[in-house]
């Protein structure tokens, strides 16, 4: 009788474990013990894991210092970043007045301050409280968003259908809208807006850059990016986000060359001949990037002079490139993460997190990372003296 009860208990235990893996929004959280690993001059331990069992191609993951937000275009989950436990979960239809997902898609999701912003294929924005999942406000836009969301002076700046729109983050009321139809601009695709000291700068795929006043939405200046014989050179950079340092904008032209422009006039200051394939990072008067030959490269922000950094990093198939203080954090398709000390010009830590593609790394604080792989999120703590 006792043996029978023990067997039932064991079977029940494994059944509960199996159910916890398969149900509740198609993803599970497996809180592992602090197992330590030692690899290439640094050791680390896994704090917790989130394992995905649904289609990873439809997965969106964002994070701040407190929460991880996971969505598969239907279910929105908020995870406590300290222990990997789920705080709340909602079906996206909970916030809408629609009864089904027919012709309705959740196309973008952002986490800004204490609000989650949900953008739909029907040109809607839903602002949700990140703490409890309650709807704060709802509004419609001119068209579905086609740019990255930026927050400046409590205004959400979005671009859709050739119109730049500024929306109050507290109530969803539109403060101003600016149209970019003009004699200069025929179309305005591949938008990548950036903001600095009351100015919004927008890059168009037709070779035009516009500077817009954050306060009123009026256009301050517009200019072509020109090359030899006034030939228009398109700004691509839907993938690589421009950065602003002081009064200078740094972006990429159609040839993927780094270009520097004056923020207040649009005048070109210099252009490099380096082919950039990564995002741009800035530290101490230098911009860091990866070129088409997979070299780690630094460019002087004042002169545009290019310096190739000698290192032992395997930069082929790099998928993640970010900066924390004077450290470059680099991830690749083979699951390797490198920590590169800019001051010492050397790799101070190398680790391999399984054999999965590293899609993203969230740097929470020094030595604490969230690593987004193909099928899971891993929270790791790196123990190294660098």
PyMOL commands that set and color helices and strands:
alter all, ss='L'
color gray80, all
select helices_A, chain A and resi 2-22+56-58+92-94+228-230
alter helices_A, ss='H'
color red, helices_A
select strands_A, chain A and resi 27-30+36-39+42-52+60-63+67-71+75-80+86-91+106-112+115-120+124-129+135-140+150-152+155-160+163-168+174-179+194-196+199-203+208-213+219-224+243-245+248-252+257-262+268-275+281-283+286-290+296-300+306-308+318-324+327-332+336-341+346-352+360-365+368-372+376-383
alter strands_A, ss='S'
color yellow, strands_A
deselect
rebuild
show_as cartoon
